[in-house]
Structure formats: structure tokens, C-alpha cells
């Protein structure tokens, strides 16, 4: 919910041509839920000369929010890698994935 709230705020700021608010709003949306990265192309909605400013602010907010956790425990980034057992009744099996575990999304891209 928080990610959608910040994404909506970023859309409103982009439409109102307020890049100083659009960038941090996008960054906060990503901080709330990593899947909110899909909203980063909203940076293209602002004027061409301000796109870099929006993108820089979004990335800066994400880095500032996560930097203390990574500095305190570098293993924090290991949480992005996980293993889920691919059960015989799994939908992945129906899609033709026969690996013992859930493949990474990059593995699915490279194997095709």
C-alpha cells in the first residue's frame, strides 16, 4: 500500500512538473516494496532536461535507505537469493520447469 501511495505521489509530481518531489517519491516507493522498480520509467514523464535529476534523486533515496543495513550486515544482500523446492504438483512443473528448486528469474531468461 505504501509503495502505491508513493508511486501515485510520484505520478502527481511528474504531471505537475515537480521533479524534486517525483524522484524521492519514486525512491520511497522502491524502498517500501522492491517490485516498485516498475515505476521508475515514470522519470521519463518529466521534461527531458529534468529526467536525470529525477532518476538521481530516486536512486539516492533508495541507497540512503538501504546503506545502513548493508554497512551493519553485508549479508543483508544475501536475502535476495533464496531457494524454494519445486514440488511435483507445482505450477512450474506444468510450465516445463523440471529443476529441483525454483530457478532464478535471470536463469529463466538465459535458458530460453
C-alpha positions in Angstrom: 0.0 0.0 0.0 2.8 2.4 0.9 4.6 1.7 -2.4 1.4 2.5 -4.4 0.9 5.7 -2.3 4.4 6.9 -3.1 4.0 5.9 -6.8 0.8 7.9 -7.0 2.6 10.8 -5.4 5.4 10.5 -8.0 2.9 10.4 -10.8 1.2 13.6 -9.5 4.6 15.3 -9.0 5.7 14.3 -12.5 2.5 15.6 -14.1 2.8 18.9 -12.0 6.4 19.2 -13.2 7.9 19.0 -9.7 11.0 16.7 -10.2 12.3 17.5 -6.7 9.3 15.6 -5.4 8.9 13.0 -8.2 12.4 11.5 -7.7 12.2 11.0 -3.9 8.7 9.6 -4.2 9.9 7.0 -6.7 12.7 6.1 -4.4 10.4 5.8 -1.4 8.1 3.6 -3.4 11.0 1.2 -4.2 12.2 1.3 -0.6 8.7 0.3 0.5 8.5 -2.6 -2.0 11.2 -3.6 -4.4 8.7 -4.6 -7.1 8.0 -0.8 -7.3 11.0 -0.6 -9.6 8.5 -0.9 -12.4 7.5 2.7 -11.7 11.0 4.1 -12.5 10.1 4.7 -16.1 7.9 7.5 -14.7 11.1 9.5 -14.7 10.6 9.8 -18.4 7.3 11.7 -17.9 9.1 14.8 -16.8 10.9 17.3 -19.1 14.0 15.9 -20.8 16.3 18.3 -19.0 15.0 17.2 -15.6 15.0 13.4 -16.1 18.5 12.9 -14.8 17.5 14.9 -11.7 14.5 12.7 -11.0 16.5 9.5 -11.6 19.4 10.6 -9.4 17.0 11.5 -6.6 15.2 8.2 -6.8 18.5 6.2 -6.7 19.9 8.4 -3.9 16.8 7.8 -1.7 17.0 4.0 -2.3 20.7 3.9 -1.5 20.4 6.1 1.6 17.6 4.0 3.0 19.4 0.7 2.5 23.0 1.7 3.1 22.8 1.5 6.9 21.6 -2.1 6.7 24.3 -3.2 4.2 27.0 -1.5 6.3 25.8 -3.1 9.5 25.5 -6.5 8.0 26.8 -7.1 4.4 24.9 -10.4 4.4 21.7 -8.4 4.0 22.1 -8.6 0.3 22.1 -12.4 0.6 18.4 -12.2 1.3 17.8 -11.6 -2.4 18.8 -15.1 -3.1 16.6 -17.9 -1.9 15.7 -21.5 -2.7 12.2 -22.8 -3.0 11.6 -26.5 -3.6 9.9 -27.2 -6.8 7.2 -29.7 -5.8 5.9 -32.3 -8.3 2.4 -30.6 -8.1 3.9 -27.1 -8.7 2.7 -24.9 -11.5 6.3 -24.6 -12.5 6.2 -28.3 -13.4 3.2 -27.6 -15.6 5.2 -24.8 -17.3 8.0 -27.3 -18.1 10.5 -26.3 -15.3 11.9 -29.6 -14.0 14.6 -28.3 -11.8 14.6 -29.4 -8.1 14.3 -25.8 -7.0 12.8 -22.5 -8.2 15.1 -21.1 -10.9 16.2 -17.5 -10.7 14.5 -15.1 -13.0 17.7 -14.5 -14.8 18.1 -18.2 -15.3 14.7 -18.3 -16.9 15.7 -15.5 -19.3 19.0 -17.1 -20.3 17.7 -20.6 -20.8 15.0 -19.6 -23.3 
